[in-house]
Amino acid sequence: MKFKTFIFMILFTLLPLSVLATTASSNQIYNGIDVSNWQGYIDYTKVKNDGIDIVYIKSSQGENIVDSYFRINYNNAKANRFKSRTISLFNC
């Protein structure tokens, strides 16, 4: 494993999941989280009730690895009417 990839994985697992996001067309600030297979199954109803507005969903890493929870996270975030963005990590 490359050292840079190792450091990224360590930081990714240790950093808090809460993020703030803004849109380019407004000054609106959204409370958000980023999710991937590392979090396992997520109760999106509870997340919504906790005041989260947007979900960043990891879809892939590199050219051949698809996040195993991508489809579940995407469908559940959509069903709970979250704003969402898909994140694909290339060349990590």
N, CA and C atoms as a LAMMPS dump frame, in Angstrom:
ITEM: TIMESTEP
0
ITEM: NUMBER OF ATOMS
276
ITEM: BOX BOUNDS ff ff ff
-5.0000000000000000e+02 5.0000000000000000e+02
-5.0000000000000000e+02 5.0000000000000000e+02
-5.0000000000000000e+02 5.0000000000000000e+02
ITEM: ATOMS id mol type element x y z
1 1 1 N 0.844 -1.166 0
2 1 2 C 0 0 0
3 1 3 C 0.898 1.24 0
4 2 1 N 0.571 2.21 -0.821
5 2 2 C 1.348 3.43 -0.864
6 2 3 C 1.196 4.181 0.451
7 3 1 N 2.255 4.861 0.844
8 3 2 C 2.243 5.615 2.093
9 3 3 C 1.163 6.689 2.074
10 4 1 N 1.026 7.399 0.94
11 4 2 C 0.029 8.46 0.825
12 4 3 C -1.382 7.89 1.001
13 5 1 N -1.642 6.734 0.432
14 5 2 C -2.947 6.085 0.572
15 5 3 C -3.175 5.668 2.016
16 6 1 N -2.154 5.153 2.654
17 6 2 C -2.249 4.748 4.056
18 6 3 C -2.604 5.947 4.939
19 7 1 N -1.911 7.061 4.756
20 7 2 C -2.175 8.269 5.546
21 7 3 C -3.599 8.757 5.287
22 8 1 N -4.03 8.765 4.028
23 8 2 C -5.389 9.184 3.7
24 8 3 C -6.413 8.312 4.417
25 9 1 N -6.205 7.001 4.415
26 9 2 C -7.148 6.091 5.061
27 9 3 C -7.205 6.337 6.56
28 10 1 N -6.069 6.576 7.183
29 10 2 C -6.033 6.853 8.618
30 10 3 C -6.785 8.15 8.916
31 11 1 N -6.483 9.213 8.167
32 11 2 C -7.162 10.492 8.395
33 11 3 C -8.647 10.39 8.121
34 12 1 N -9.025 9.671 7.078
35 12 2 C -10.425 9.534 6.701
36 12 3 C -11.22 8.844 7.803
37 13 1 N -10.624 7.876 8.475
38 13 2 C -11.339 7.152 9.515
39 13 3 C -11.336 7.901 10.843
40 14 1 N -10.386 8.803 11.059
41 14 2 C -10.294 9.51 12.323
42 14 3 C -10.988 10.861 12.333
43 15 1 N -11.16 11.469 11.169
44 15 2 C -11.767 12.791 11.113
45 15 3 C -13.258 12.703 11.395
46 16 1 N -13.829 13.756 12.005
47 16 2 C -15.272 13.748 12.237
48 16 3 C -16.033 13.739 10.919
49 17 1 N -17.225 13.167 10.934
50 17 2 C -18.005 13.032 9.712
51 17 3 C -18.806 14.273 9.371
52 18 1 N -18.961 15.188 10.297
53 18 2 C -19.782 16.361 10.06
54 18 3 C -19.036 17.361 9.178
55 19 1 N -19.72 17.883 8.168
56 19 2 C -19.143 18.876 7.282
57 19 3 C -20.167 19.978 7.052
58 20 1 N -19.706 21.144 6.627
59 20 2 C -20.594 22.224 6.232
60 20 3 C -20.422 22.435 4.747
61 21 1 N -21.512 22.743 4.061
62 21 2 C -21.445 22.947 2.622
63 21 3 C -22.249 24.173 2.237
64 22 1 N -21.834 24.845 1.201
65 22 2 C -22.597 25.969 0.662
66 22 3 C -22.789 25.739 -0.824
67 23 1 N -23.777 26.38 -1.37
68 23 2 C -23.978 26.295 -2.817
69 23 3 C -23.316 27.494 -3.468
70 24 1 N -22.974 27.365 -4.728
71 24 2 C -22.329 28.455 -5.449
72 24 3 C -23.28 29.625 -5.669
73 25 1 N -24.573 29.358 -5.726
74 25 2 C -25.539 30.399 -6.069
75 25 3 C -26.16 31.093 -4.862
76 26 1 N -25.773 30.722 -3.651
77 26 2 C -26.358 31.372 -2.476
78 26 3 C -25.386 31.321 -1.316
79 27 1 N -25.764 31.987 -0.254
80 27 2 C -24.968 31.957 0.965
81 27 3 C -25.54 30.969 1.965
82 28 1 N -26.46 30.135 1.531
83 28 2 C -27.082 29.135 2.391
84 28 3 C -26.033 28.138 2.861
85 29 1 N -26.026 27.854 4.151
86 29 2 C -25.108 26.863 4.717
87 29 3 C -25.919 25.633 5.107
88 30 1 N -25.425 24.455 4.687
89 30 2 C -26.086 23.194 4.981
90 30 3 C -25.236 22.376 5.943
91 31 1 N -25.876 21.738 6.897
92 31 2 C -25.179 20.764 7.741
93 31 3 C -25.123 19.456 6.975
94 32 1 N -23.941 18.852 6.899
95 32 2 C -23.831 17.644 6.104
96 32 3 C -22.886 16.611 6.686
97 33 1 N -22.938 15.432 6.108
98 33 2 C -22.045 14.333 6.465
99 33 3 C -21.536 13.689 5.184
100 34 1 N -20.389 13.044 5.277
101 34 2 C -19.917 12.216 4.171
102 34 3 C -19.993 10.764 4.626
103 35 1 N -20.413 9.904 3.718
104 35 2 C -20.639 8.502 4.068
105 35 3 C -19.997 7.575 3.053
106 36 1 N -19.668 6.371 3.537
107 36 2 C -19.102 5.326 2.683
108 36 3 C -19.327 3.992 3.38
109 37 1 N -18.715 2.963 2.842
110 37 2 C -18.838 1.639 3.46
111 37 3 C -18.269 1.597 4.881
112 38 1 N -17.415 2.529 5.235
113 38 2 C -16.808 2.551 6.562
114 38 3 C -17.843 2.74 7.668
115 39 1 N -18.945 3.41 7.382
116 39 2 C -19.973 3.636 8.401
117 39 3 C -20.966 2.484 8.498
118 40 1 N -20.962 1.57 7.546
119 40 2 C -21.935 0.474 7.56
120 40 3 C -23.338 1.005 7.292
121 41 1 N -24.34 0.305 7.805
122 41 2 C -25.724 0.714 7.574
123 41 3 C -26.026 1.995 8.363
124 42 1 N -26.695 2.946 7.73
125 42 2 C -27.021 4.238 8.329
126 42 3 C -28.528 4.392 8.39
127 43 1 N -29.038 4.82 9.539
128 43 2 C -30.466 5.109 9.709
129 43 3 C -30.688 6.551 9.259
130 44 1 N -31.072 6.737 7.996
131 44 2 C -31.217 8.071 7.43
132 44 3 C -32.377 8.86 8.025
133 45 1 N -33.369 8.197 8.565
134 45 2 C -34.448 8.91 9.249
135 45 3 C -33.888 9.592 10.496
136 46 1 N -33.056 8.873 11.249
137 46 2 C -32.424 9.457 12.438
138 46 3 C -31.484 10.589 12.036
139 47 1 N -30.722 10.403 10.977
140 47 2 C -29.805 11.436 10.505
141 47 3 C -30.594 12.702 10.153
142 48 1 N -31.698 12.548 9.442
143 48 2 C -32.544 13.686 9.069
144 48 3 C -33.078 14.388 10.315
145 49 1 N -33.517 13.598 11.296
146 49 2 C -34.042 14.167 12.54
147 49 3 C -32.967 14.866 13.369
148 50 1 N -31.699 14.533 13.13
149 50 2 C -30.592 15.178 13.833
150 50 3 C -30.161 16.489 13.17
151 51 1 N -30.877 16.917 12.125
152 51 2 C -30.608 18.216 11.518
153 51 3 C -29.637 18.223 10.357
154 52 1 N -29.337 17.065 9.795
155 52 2 C -28.443 16.996 8.641
156 52 3 C -29.25 17.306 7.377
157 53 1 N -28.668 18.152 6.487
158 53 2 C -29.353 18.585 5.27
159 53 3 C -28.824 17.932 3.997
160 54 1 N -27.538 17.602 3.995
161 54 2 C -26.906 17.109 2.771
162 54 3 C -26.005 15.92 3.095
163 55 1 N -25.939 14.975 2.153
164 55 2 C -25.115 13.784 2.33
165 55 3 C -24.17 13.669 1.135
166 56 1 N -22.88 13.57 1.409
167 56 2 C -21.875 13.298 0.387
168 56 3 C -21.625 11.798 0.402
169 57 1 N -21.859 11.147 -0.721
170 57 2 C -21.826 9.688 -0.783
171 57 3 C -20.649 9.23 -1.637
172 58 1 N -19.768 8.429 -1.041
173 58 2 C -18.643 7.871 -1.801
174 58 3 C -19.184 6.809 -2.746
175 59 1 N -18.803 6.909 -4.015
176 59 2 C -19.267 5.928 -4.995
177 59 3 C -18.175 4.946 -5.396
178 60 1 N -16.936 5.42 -5.48
179 60 2 C -15.872 4.54 -5.945
180 60 3 C -14.52 5.038 -5.461
181 61 1 N -13.513 4.19 -5.69
182 61 2 C -12.134 4.544 -5.39
183 61 3 C -11.273 3.932 -6.479
184 62 1 N -10.471 4.754 -7.1
185 62 2 C -9.671 4.263 -8.211
186 62 3 C -10.565 3.945 -9.4
187 63 1 N -10.072 3.134 -10.283
188 63 2 C -10.821 2.834 -11.506
189 63 3 C -11.72 1.606 -11.379
190 64 1 N -11.45 0.711 -10.447
191 64 2 C -12.164 -0.561 -10.422
192 64 3 C -12.907 -0.873 -9.128
193 65 1 N -12.817 -0.012 -8.127
194 65 2 C -13.428 -0.312 -6.837
195 65 3 C -14.702 0.512 -6.657
196 66 1 N -15.829 -0.173 -6.521
197 66 2 C -17.109 0.486 -6.251
198 66 3 C -17.399 0.335 -4.769
199 67 1 N -17.779 1.443 -4.113
200 67 2 C -18.095 1.388 -2.689
201 67 3 C -19.275 0.444 -2.482
202 68 1 N -19.107 -0.52 -1.586
203 68 2 C -20.116 -1.568 -1.402
204 68 3 C -21.432 -1.047 -0.822
205 69 1 N -21.436 0.107 -0.199
206 69 2 C -22.666 0.686 0.343
207 69 3 C -23.223 1.817 -0.518
208 70 1 N -22.604 2.069 -1.677
209 70 2 C -23.041 3.209 -2.49
210 70 3 C -24.531 3.149 -2.825
211 71 1 N -24.994 2.07 -3.411
212 71 2 C -26.39 1.979 -3.844
213 71 3 C -27.347 2.102 -2.658
214 72 1 N -27.025 1.465 -1.538
215 72 2 C -27.862 1.552 -0.337
216 72 3 C -27.896 2.988 0.175
217 73 1 N -26.718 3.621 0.287
218 73 2 C -26.665 4.999 0.773
219 73 3 C -27.403 5.946 -0.158
220 74 1 N -27.208 5.788 -1.459
221 74 2 C -27.864 6.657 -2.421
222 74 3 C -29.389 6.525 -2.328
223 75 1 N -29.88 5.309 -2.363
224 75 2 C -31.334 5.092 -2.318
225 75 3 C -31.951 5.584 -1.011
226 76 1 N -31.288 5.331 0.115
227 76 2 C -31.83 5.76 1.402
228 76 3 C -31.755 7.277 1.583
229 77 1 N -30.696 7.894 1.103
230 77 2 C -30.602 9.36 1.166
231 77 3 C -31.686 9.985 0.288
232 78 1 N -31.881 9.439 -0.893
233 78 2 C -32.91 9.948 -1.804
234 78 3 C -34.31 9.753 -1.203
235 79 1 N -34.568 8.592 -0.611
236 79 2 C -35.872 8.31 -0.008
237 79 3 C -36.182 9.263 1.14
238 80 1 N -35.144 9.756 1.803
239 80 2 C -35.33 10.689 2.912
240 80 3 C -35.179 12.145 2.478
241 81 1 N -35.152 12.37 1.172
242 81 2 C -35.132 13.703 0.565
243 81 3 C -33.939 14.566 0.98
244 82 1 N -32.772 13.927 1.08
245 82 2 C -31.552 14.674 1.345
246 82 3 C -31.051 15.313 0.062
247 83 1 N -30.426 16.461 0.186
248 83 2 C -29.6 16.956 -0.897
249 83 3 C -28.408 15.997 -0.896
250 84 1 N -27.899 15.643 -2.043
251 84 2 C -26.776 14.706 -2.04
252 84 3 C -25.804 14.997 -3.17
253 85 1 N -24.569 14.606 -2.966
254 85 2 C -23.506 14.681 -3.957
255 85 3 C -22.763 13.36 -3.897
256 86 1 N -22.386 12.879 -5.044
257 86 2 C -21.634 11.619 -5.112
258 86 3 C -20.149 11.947 -5.217
259 87 1 N -19.335 11.248 -4.436
260 87 2 C -17.899 11.45 -4.418
261 87 3 C -17.211 10.209 -4.985
262 88 1 N -16.376 10.404 -5.975
263 88 2 C -15.58 9.326 -6.529
264 88 3 C -14.124 9.651 -6.318
265 89 1 N -13.375 8.748 -5.692
266 89 2 C -11.972 8.983 -5.4
267 89 3 C -11.114 8.277 -6.432
268 90 1 N -10.498 9.044 -7.337
269 90 2 C -9.649 8.464 -8.363
270 90 3 C -8.179 8.634 -7.982
271 91 1 N -7.378 7.698 -8.41
272 91 2 C -5.925 7.744 -8.24
273 91 3 C -5.482 7.859 -6.789
274 92 1 N -6.163 7.174 -5.893
275 92 2 C -5.752 7.187 -4.483
276 92 3 C -4.878 5.988 -4.188
